[in-house]
Amino acid sequence: MMKNASVLFGSPNKQGYTSKLLKYFLKFLPNYSVHIVDAYKQNVNPCIACKYCLKNYACIFKDMESVNCHLISSDLLIIASPIYNASFPAPLKAIFDRLQRFYFARNYPQVYSFKKKSVVILLTQGSEKIDYWPVIYAQISPILKVLNAQMYEKFILMGTDSKNLDIDKFYIKSKNKIETIVSNLNSNI
């Protein structure tokens, strides 16, 4: 049986390290139907705090309906993003902010039904020395709760600004970890 994976891709650079890391990770998911949401192409309106979603099971903007459908039906959520200024890039953050409708959907239990999903986060960052993970985790934790998603594993490629970064060495070092992650995901889903 094919499982569904949704990817929220937050990089503007289609040939950059985040894209390479995502492609490498996806090679290990042959039993998944993968749908990639490119935050930069999706061009999502930012949340305007109109409270429409508080009174309705919907958003006033309709530009995320397909994204929402994929998030609802996925077994696995992969967030692949560079870290910009200790945060997610603005287009990906706009998607996260627009998930506010699911926070308010708790008021409508007859329609609110996210199946439980696991989350793998793939991050890239220029710095080799600064650990941004606590900041990123603080930002993403409330969003994952709303999506009925549980953080399963994180992958952080550090030092992408360095001329000495050897991505092939990183892949070799990471292969066993990724295989273990995917194996455990398959048994948990």
C-alpha positions in Angstrom: 0.0 0.0 0.0 1.4 3.4 -1.0 1.7 6.0 1.7 1.4 9.7 1.2 4.1 12.2 2.0 3.7 15.9 1.8 6.8 18.1 1.5 6.7 21.8 2.4 9.7 23.1 0.5 10.9 26.5 1.6 14.0 27.3 -0.5 14.1 29.8 -3.4 17.1 28.0 -4.8 16.1 24.9 -6.7 19.7 23.7 -7.1 20.8 24.6 -3.6 21.7 22.5 -0.6 18.1 22.3 0.7 17.0 20.9 -2.6 19.9 18.4 -2.7 19.2 17.3 0.8 15.5 16.7 0.0 16.3 14.8 -3.2 18.7 12.6 -1.3 16.2 11.9 1.5 13.4 11.1 -1.0 15.5 8.4 -2.7 14.9 6.4 0.5 11.1 6.7 0.3 10.1 4.3 -2.6 6.8 3.3 -0.9 5.5 6.9 -0.7 3.5 9.0 -3.1 5.2 12.4 -2.6 3.6 15.8 -3.2 5.9 18.8 -3.0 4.5 22.2 -2.1 7.1 24.8 -3.2 6.4 27.8 -0.9 8.0 30.2 -3.4 5.8 29.0 -6.3 2.6 28.6 -4.1 2.6 32.4 -3.5 0.4 32.2 -0.4 -1.3 35.3 0.9 -0.2 36.1 4.4 -2.6 35.7 7.3 -4.5 39.0 7.8 -6.0 38.0 11.2 -9.5 38.6 9.9 -10.9 35.8 12.1 -12.9 34.4 9.2 -11.5 30.9 10.2 -12.7 31.4 13.8 -16.3 31.5 12.6 -16.1 29.2 9.6 -14.2 26.0 8.8 -12.3 27.8 6.0 -10.0 30.7 5.2 -11.1 33.8 3.5 -8.3 33.2 0.9 -8.7 30.1 -1.3 -5.0 29.9 -2.4 -4.1 27.1 0.0 -7.0 24.6 -0.6 -4.8 22.0 -2.4 -2.1 22.4 0.2 -4.5 21.8 3.0 -5.9 18.7 1.3 -2.4 17.2 1.0 -1.6 18.0 4.6 -4.8 16.4 5.8 -4.3 13.2 3.9 -0.5 12.7 4.4 1.0 10.0 6.5 4.4 11.8 6.6 5.2 15.5 6.5 8.6 16.6 5.4 9.6 20.2 6.0 12.7 21.1 3.9 14.0 24.6 4.4 17.0 26.7 4.8 17.3 28.7 8.0 17.2 32.5 7.4 17.9 34.7 10.4 17.2 31.9 12.9 13.8 31.2 11.2 12.0 29.9 8.2 11.9 31.9 4.9 8.9 34.2 4.6 7.0 32.2 2.0 7.1 29.1 4.1 6.3 31.1 7.2 3.2 32.4 5.4 2.0 28.8 4.9 2.6 28.1 8.5 0.6 31.2 9.6 -2.3 30.3 7.3 -2.6 26.9 9.2 -4.3 29.0 11.9 -7.6 27.8 10.4 -6.8 24.4 11.8 -6.2 25.8 15.2 -9.7 27.2 15.2 -11.1 24.1 13.6 -11.0 22.5 17.0 -14.3 24.3 17.5 -15.8 22.1 14.7 -15.0 18.5 15.8 -17.4 17.1 13.2 -15.1 18.3 10.4 -11.8 18.5 12.0 -10.1 15.1 11.5 -6.3 15.1 10.8 -4.9 11.7 10.8 -1.8 11.3 12.9 1.3 11.9 11.0 5.1 11.8 11.5 7.3 14.7 10.7 10.9 14.8 9.4 12.5 18.2 9.2 15.4 18.8 6.8 17.2 22.0 7.4 20.3 23.7 5.9 22.2 26.6 7.4 25.2 28.7 6.5 26.8 28.8 9.9 28.9 25.8 11.1 28.8 26.9 14.7 25.4 28.3 15.7 22.7 25.9 16.8 19.4 27.3 15.6 17.4 24.2 16.3 15.9 25.4 19.7 14.5 28.5 17.9 13.2 26.5 15.0 11.7 23.9 17.3 9.9 26.6 19.3 8.4 27.9 16.1 7.3 24.6 14.6 6.0 22.8 17.7 2.6 24.6 18.0 2.0 24.1 14.2 2.7 20.4 14.5 0.2 20.0 17.3 -2.5 21.6 15.1 -1.7 19.2 12.3 -1.8 16.2 14.7 1.8 15.6 13.7 4.6 14.3 15.9 8.2 15.4 15.4 10.0 12.2 14.4 13.5 13.3 13.3 15.5 16.3 12.2 18.4 16.6 9.8 20.5 19.7 9.8 23.2 20.3 7.2 25.4 23.0 8.7 28.1 25.1 7.1 26.6 25.6 3.7 28.4 29.0 3.4 31.7 27.2 3.7 33.8 26.6 0.6 35.0 23.4 2.3 31.6 21.7 2.7 31.7 18.2 1.3 28.1 17.2 0.7 29.1 13.7 -0.5 30.8 13.1 2.8 27.7 14.3 4.6 25.5 11.9 2.5 27.8 9.0 3.3 27.8 9.8 7.0 24.0 10.2 6.9 22.9 7.2 4.9 22.5 4.8 7.8 20.6 7.3 9.8 18.2 8.0 7.0 17.7 4.3 6.3 16.9 3.8 10.1 14.5 6.7 10.1 12.6 5.5 7.0 12.5 1.9 8.3 11.1 3.1 11.6 8.6 5.4 9.8 7.4 2.5 7.8 6.8 0.4 10.9 5.1 3.3 12.7 2.7 4.4 10.0 
